[in-house]
Amino acid sequence: MISFWTLFSKEVLRFWKVGFQTLAAPVLTALLYLLIFGHVLDEHVAIHGIRYTGFLVPGLVMMQVLQNAFANSSSSLIQSKVTGSIVFVLLPPISYGAFFAAYVLASVARGLVVAVGVLAATAWFAPIRIEAPLWILAFALVGGGVLGALGVIAGIWAEKFDQLAAFQNFLVMPLTMLSGVFYSIHSLPDIWQSVSHYNPIFYMIDGFRYGFFGVSDVPPLRSLAVVVASFAAVSGLTLGLLRRGWKLRA
Amino acid sequence: MPAAVSLVDVVKRFGSLTALAGVSLDIAEGEFFGLLGPNGAGKTTLISCLAGLARPDSGQLSVLGRDVGRDYREARRLLGVVPQELVFDPFFTVRETLRIQSGYFGIRGNDDWIDEILANLDLTSKAEVNMRRLSGGMKRRVLVAQALVHKPPVIVLDEPTAGVDVELRQGLWQFVRRLNGEGHTIILTTHYLEEAEALCGRIALMKQGRIVALDTTARLMGAHPGASLEDVFVRVMKGD
């Protein structure tokens, strides 16, 4: 338990020490999205009866939770591998379960800190309504967990920073941007609505947004089931790879 | 009483390269043991297998009777390894680094021991300095300190004095000798053969993944009267 707690604390301390890059930057990015899209569309678009800027805020918050959870575990691992300091974690008697839990929970922690920052920053531009806080928390925790675990896989798989960037730019970024952060999928043509249902991040965003407005494209329980199933699948895969020492132990 | 380290017919291949071609070796508790050989002889691979960083294709390895594969957590707890590469985590100070490393081994509140290690490695004045700001020699000392935080009974030093000034070498060897005197088993790889000659009670010479000579330092030297360990090393490697 001490080894898990130490690794978790070390990972939290790591992102905290470079908070300007890991916490402030994503808050600023979300704010820019809100200012630009909100300014252009707020007068013209309402979704589920909500003005566009208000609709956009929860999506931006959840997008940052997911992207930062992924970035935390993946960047920490690739950096440790490239510099060789991963050896400090591999030599001690840390179980693969503790290794997994520490990296994923630290990723979720970073996602949550960024979420609070984005909410605080955007509160000046759009009134925040919270209908069901437990749904918000559930989707943030489990969704962050999915991306944190995916980040562990990416960080272990990648041998160079550009490989990790490819994973982020060609998989994580498109999946998050095309998940309904900026729109309701009901505004899409039928074919793209159907395609969206195969994107697990769509359910994370939609369920998270339900917690704010009490309305969603898909019933929240179904969304939660998809997100929990995704977490179970990605976690199972990650734990299996860690148990084998895949790309970590020669 | 189990050997401090026991290797039985250890084989490790990387593709078509056989890094370890059936290495068997017992190192007794309390020994100061030298593992010598040219680059590519398999020393670091052997240490990696022992530390769980690499998995052997066949053979058995144990630390104080604990199998490094089946009972990996206990085996790793008994082992302290100073890696060959000069690696560090740039986010933390020296003290933070040592506290974190202690925590990985399940230890908290061991600042007294950390202070003692820092003092013995002449790092006390650098305790609150970030790792990035240390010189290469200082970083090497921290690597040694990290391997000692959990007071392992078996300590593996993989070229610990590479790039280190004379003063630190002397201080380091004084400290390691003291640990050996207190019962810690020391396994040393080094390219400084005069250090091995002065420190090690027994030496194994490796070549192309095999042990080609294994004896006490005195007997190895005695077989070649008047020769230094370096001369013995060269002759054995040439197959004389």
Interface residues (C-beta under 8 A of the other chain):
Chain A: I2 S3 W5 T6 L7 S9 K10 L13 R14 K17 V18 S80 T83 G84 S85 V87 F88 V89 L90 L91 P92 P93 I94 S95 G245 R249 A250
Chain B: F14 S48 A51 G52 L53 A54 R55 Y72 R73 E74 R76 R77 L79 V81 P83 E85 V87 F88 D89 P90 F91 F92 E96 I100 Q101 S102 G103 Y104 F105 G106 I107 R108 Q146 H150
